[in-house]
Amino acid sequence: MNNNDERYMQEALREARQAGAEGEVPIGGVVVCGGRIIARAHNLTERLTDVTAHAEMQLIGMAADFLGGKYLNDCTLYVTVEPCPMCAAALAWAQLGRLVYGAADPKRGYTLFSPSLLHPRTEVTADVLASDCSALMTEFFKKQR
């Protein structure tokens, strides 16, 4: 973990809170490249009625558009919850340089199914502000019941 991980995860949490306020599962993220945020997004599966509209999928497209290329090898993606296998595979295709996530997802996280799903050069840092990220999910699902 570097000095900026918590700062950028706070930005991801802002996105996650926005998702929750919109009735989406509260997962959010940002992509950082060259020391600045180049993309920010949250889940849009309900709004878009698209099961693939996860925060990570939104971020990959936004960051690639910003950079003018499909590879994110010089970027770090911060996301509040461990990516699912679909998102991890997409991050592998994007050749993400670094993944930082908050809360683990013991039911649908990529590490449960295929820990080596990411690109071999992608560095992973887990558990950054994990309790804050986890609490956001727990509160959201309590309200749903």
Secondary structure, 3 states (H helix, E strand, C coil): CCCCHHHHHHHHHHHHHHHHHCCCCCCEEEEEECCEEEEEEECCHHHHCCCCCCHHHHHHHHHHHHHCCCCCCCEEEEEEECCCHHHHHHHHHCCCCEEEEEECCCCCCHHHHCCCCCCCCCEEECCCCHHHHHHHHHHHHHHHC
